[in-house]
């Protein structure tokens, strides 16, 4: 006998807390298009959430975390990082809702413009953001540097 289908529970959004870290990190790890590094440790994300209260959100179906987005600002511009939705919950408006919630929170904080980073090879993410009305900037080049000379010289020395 086949089990009866259970209708989808409503999705709710709430502010992300450090207690969401393990499940959110596991979700992010499941995506090739999300680059995780040392600063995505529990300590790093906890610091980010404390510095940017009320700006990062999780999507829940009942008690199950099905989406997450980090959001913050530098006082001038907002930034969305690591927006991800569980495969089982895509195409249901969860990502759109998380993005809208982040933008609304930034607006309340007095931030009028938001940026995000997408790997050039992440075509599904590029298409998602374009569907939401985001514009791809081709007039900018992202540059990065480590904050310690020791790390920088190690990185330079390791290049072929």
N, C-alpha and C positions, 0 to 999 in steps of 0.2 A: 504494500500500500504506500502510495506517495504522500509525503508530508504536505499539508496545505501551505500554499504560498502566504507568506507574511508580507503585508504591504510595507512599502518603505516608510520608515519613520521620518518625521520632519527633521530638517537640518537646522541646527541653531548655531549661532556664532557667539563667542565670548572672548574676552581678553585672554591672551596667552600668559601662562604663569611658568615659573621654573619647574613646577611639578609636571608640566606637559612635555618636558624636554625629551625623555627617553622615547616616547611614542612618536613625537614629531621628528626626532632625529632618525628613527627607523623608517619613517615615511620618506624623508629626504634621501636617505641612502638608496632607496629603491628607484631613483631617477638618475639616468645618465646625464641629464641636462642640468643637474644641480651639482656645483662644485663645492665640496666640503673640505675644510682645512682645520688647522689647529685652533683657530679662533671660533670654530663652531663647537668647541667643547662645552660641557655643561656650565663651566665657570664663565666662558666667553658669552654664551647666550644669556645666562643669568645677568651678567653685567650689561649686556645690550638692552634687555628688558627693563632693568632698573633705570638706565639712562633715558629710555624712551617709553615711559609708562603710558598705558592706554592706547598704544598704536599697533601692537601685534595681536593677531587673532588666530583662533583655532575654530574649525567647523566640527560639530559633533552630531552624530546620529545616535540619539540616546546618550549613552556614556562613551561611545566609540569615537575616537578622534579620526576623522576622515579627510581633514584638510588643515593646512597651517600656512601662515604667512608672517614673516618678520617685517616690521616696518619701523622706520625711525627717521630722524632728521638731524641736520647740523645747524639748525637755526635759520637757514635760508631755503634749503631744498630738502624734500623728502626722498626717501629711498625705500623700495620694496625689495626684499631678499627672500629667496627660497619659498616662493608661493608654490605649493604642491597640493594635489588632490589625489586621494586613493583611486586607483584604476577603476574600482567598482562604483565610484561615485562621480565619474566624469560625465560631461554632457548633461548635467542636472543643474547647472547654475552655481555650483559651489565655488569654483574659482572666481567667477564673476562677482559673487557676493563678497568673498574675501577681499578682492581688489577694491570694490566699492566701499567696504567698511574701512579699509586702510586709508583711502583717499578722503573719506568723510572725517576720520580722526585727524588727519593732517590738516584739513581745512579748519577744524575747530581749534587746532594749535596755532593757526595763523600762517600756515605754510601753503603757498599757492601753486607750487610746481613740484612734481615728483619724477624721479628717474628710477630706472631699474636696469639690471644687467642681464643679458641673455647671451649664452654662447652662440656664436654665428652658426654653428652646426645644428643647433636645437630648433629645427624647422617647425615642429609642432608648437613650441612655446612662442616662437615669432608669430606664427599664424594666430594663436590665441590672443596675444596682446594687440595685434592689428585689428582683430575682430572687435575688440573692446574700444577701439579708437585711438590707441597709442600710436605715435609716430616713431618710425625708426630713424635715428639720427645717423647720417653718414658724414657729417661735417666735423665729427669729434673722433678722437682716438683715445682709448683708455690706456693709461700708463700706470704701472704699479712699482712700488719699491718696498723692501723690507725696512724696518725701522732701526735695525742694528747693523753696523758696519761688518761685524763678524759674519752675520748671516748673509749679507750682500756679497762679501768676498767669497764665501763658500759657494754661493749660487753662481757667481761669475766663473769661479774655478771649475765648477762642474760642467759648464757648457762645453760642447765639442768644438 
